[in-house]
Amino acid sequence: MHNNFLAVTFALTSALLIAVGTVWRHRILRTGLAQTEANPSPLESLGRPSWWMSLALAFAAYGMQAVALAFGSLLVVQPVLVLSLMLTLVLSARVERRRMEADETFWALLLTACVGILVVLGRPIPGERSASSWEWVSLVGGGILVGALVFAFASRRPPAAQALLYGIVCGGIFGYLAVFSKVTVDAFASGGVHQVLHTWQFWALLASSALGTLVQQFAFGAGMLSRSLPAMKIVEPLVALLLGFTVLGERLAVSSALGWLVIGAAIIGMVGATGMLSRRPSA
C-alpha cells in the first residue's frame, strides 16, 4: 500500500532512533580521547554491553526505515532520514550541556526546509524496477566502494581526514543498503519469507549492513561526529536517490520547469547545509 504520510511518519521515527543511537555509540568510542585523537582500537568496544545496546537501537531504527519503505518510495524516505543529522546535533548539544549556536541552528533549519520541499513539492511516486540495470550498477558501484574503502584503511592522513573518508564510504554503503532494503520489503509484500529468501538483494542487504556498521565504527573512532556524520548523511541519500531513479524507476511528480528549478535548489540546499554543518568542530 502506497501512503506517503505513513512513510514520512515511520521515517521520522527512524531518524530519531538513529540520532539517539549515533550519539550513544560515538560517546562510547570517544571516552577519554581528545578531539584530535583517534581511537586506535575501535573494535574493542564490541566487548562492552552498552555498545550492543546502542546497536540494538540502530536495528530498531532500521526496522522503522523498512516499514517506511513498505509504504513509500526511496525518494520519500531517504530525504526524511537526512533529518537524523539535525536531530543528532540537537541531542549532542543536549548531552554536552551546551546551546546550539545561531549559525548551527540556521543550517539545521535550512536542511529541514529543503527536505520538506523535496518531499512535499516533489511528491515522489514508485516506479517499475529494471532488472537489467542491477548488473552494471552493482559492478561499478561495488568497485568504487571497495576502492574507496581500501584507500581509507591504507591512508595515513590525520584523524579528521580519516573520519571524513570513512564517513563517505559508509554513506555509500548505506545508500546501497537502502535500495536492497526497498527490494527486500517489496519481495516480502508480494511473496512472504519464501520470496525474500530467494531474492539476492536480501543477502546483499545482510552483507552491506555488516560492512557498513564496521566502517561506521572506524569513522566514529577516528574523530568528532562533525567530521564523519554529515558526510554519511548526505552521501547515503544521494546514492540511494540516484539508484532509485536509475534502478528502481522511481520518479518525482514534477512537470514544470519552475518545479524542477525549486527541486534542484532544494537538493543543492541539502548538500550545502550538510557541508556547512560538517565544518563545525563542536558536534
N, C-alpha and C positions, 0 to 999 in steps of 0.2 A: 504494500500500500504506500503510495507516494503522498507524503504530507510534510511540507517544508516547516510548518510550525513545530511539529514534534521533533523533526530532525534538528532544528535550531535549539530546542529545549534540552534535548539529550546531549547535544554538542557543548552547550554551555556548562552542563553538569560535568561533562568530561574535562572541560578546560579548568574548572575549579579544582577538581581532584588532581589534575596534572600539576597545577600550581602548588598545592599543598605537598604533594609527593616530591616535587622538584626541590623545594626549599628544604625539606626534611633530609633528603638524600645528600644534597650539597653540603649541609651543615655537618653531616656525619663524616664526609670525606675531607672537610676542611678544618676540622677541630685541631687546634694547636698549631696551625700553619699561618705564616704571614701572607699578606695579599699577593706578594710577588713570588711566593714559594710554591713549587709544585709538589703534589703528593707523590713520593717515589714508589709507593706500593698501593695503588688504588684498589687492587683486588683483595687486599687484606680485610677490607670492610665487609666482605661477603661472609665472614665468620661472626658478624655481630647480628643478634636477633633484631635490633632496631632497623638494620638495613633491609632485612627481609620483610619487615612490617611496612616499610616505605615502598618496597617493590610491590607488595600486595595492593597498596593504594594505587600504584601505577596500573596494575592489572584491572582494578575496578574502573579506572578512568578509561582504559582500553575497551572494557565491556560497554561502557556508555557510548563510546565512539562507534562501536559495532552496531549498537541499537540505532544510533542516529543514522548510520549508513543504510540501515534497513528501511528507513522512512524517506531518506533524501539522497541526493547525488553528492559526489565529491565536491562539486562546485558550491554546494551549500555548506557542507560540514567542515571542510578544511579552512576556509576563511574564518569561521567562528572559533576554531581551535587556536588560531593565532592569538586570540584574546587571552590565552593562558599566559602569554608573556606579560601583559599588563597586570593580570591577577598575581603573577609571581612577584613582580616588582612591588606591588602594594603589600603583599604578605611578607616579603623580605624586609621591607621598611618597618612593618609592624613588629616582626620578631626582633629586629635590631634596635627597636625603640627609637626610631628616628622618623622625621617627617619627609615625605616626598617633596623635592624642590619644585619650583614653578615650571622650569623647562621640562623636567621629567614628567610632570603631570600633563603638560601641553602635548608632548609627543605621544603619551599613552592615550589621551583623549582623541588625538588625531587618528591614531591607529584604530581605535574603536569606531570612529565615524566612517573611516574608509571601509572597514569590514561591513558595517551596516549598509553602506551604499552598494557594495558589491552584491550582497545577498538580496536586498530589497529591490533595487533597480534592475539587477541582472536577472532575477527570477530564474535561477538555473533549472534546467529540465533534464531528465535522464535521456540516454541515447541507446543506440544499438552497438553492441560490442563487436569489434573487428578482431577475429581470431588471428588473422594473418599478421597483424601488427605486433603481436607478442614476440615473435621471433627476433626481429631486429631491435625492438625496444629493450628486450631482456639482454641481448648480446652487447649492444652499445652501452646502455646504462650500467649494466653489471661490470663491464670492463672499466668504465670511468670510475665507478665507486671503488673497485678493487685497487686501481692505480692510485687513487687519492688516499685510500686507507694505508697502503704500503708507504706512500710518501709521508703521511702524518706520523706513522710509527718510526720511520727511519730518520725523521727530521731532528736536528739538534738546535732548533730555534728556541727562543725564550719561552717560558711557560705561557705567557699571554698569547703568543702566536700559535703555540701548540693547541691551546684551548679553542682558538678560532678555527684551526684546521679540523680538529676533532668535531667541533660543532657543525661545520659544513658537511663533513662526511656523514655524521649522524642524521642530519636533516635529510640528506639524500636517501639514506636507507629507510628512514621513517616515511618518506614520500612514497617509495615503492610499497612499503608495508600498508599504507592507506589504500592503495589500489588493490593489493592482494586481499585486503580485508573486505573491500566492496564486492569483489568477485565471489569470495567465500560466503559472505552473507546472502548474496543472491542465489548461490548454489543451495544453501540451506533452505531458503524460502521456497525453492522450486522442487527440491527432491530430498530434503532432510539430511540426516547424518550420512546416509549412504552416498548421496551425491557429493557431499563435502569431501569425504574420504577419497573419492575418485577425481577430485579436482586438484591439479598440480599446484595451483596458486595457494591452496591451503597449506601444503608442505613448505612452499616458499615463504608463506606468512610466518610459520614457526621458526624457520631459519633466519629470516630477516629480523624478527623480534629479538631473538637471542643475540645476534650480531649487533643490532642497534643498541641494546642495553649495555653490551660490553664496551662499545665505542663511547657511549654516553658516560660510562663510569670513568674512562680516561679523560674525557672532556671536563667533567666536574672536578676531577682530581687535579687537573692542570692549572686551574686558576678560578677567578671570580666568575659568577654567573653572567655578568655583563660582557664577558669575553666569548662565551660559548653559546649561551641560551638564545640570544637574538638571531645568531646565525642558524641555529637549528630551526627556530620558529618561522623563519622566512624561506629557507631553502626547502623545508618539508612541504608547505602548501604550493610553492612554485612547481616543484617536481610533480606533486600529486595532481595539480590542476592541468599541467601540460599533458600528463598521461591520461587524465580524464577526457581531454579533448581528442588526443590522437589515438588512444587505445579503446576507451570506453564509449566514445562517440557522444559525450555529453555536450550540451550547448547552453548558451545564455539566451534568454528570450528578449534580445535587444535587436531592433531593426533599423533604427535611425542613426545617422552619423553623429548627432549630438549625444545620443545614448552611449555609443561606443567611446566617444571622447570622454564622457564622465567616468565610464568604467575604467578606461585607461588611466585617467587621473587618479582614481581610487587605488588601482594597483601600484602606481608609482608612489602614491602617498603611503601605502602599507610598507613598501620597501624602504622608503626614506625615513619614516618614523621608526621602523625597526633598527635601521642603521644608526640613527641618532641615539636611540636608547642603548645600543651596544657600545657607544663611546663613553658611557658613564662609568666611572670607577666604583660607584657605591653599591651596585647590586651584588 
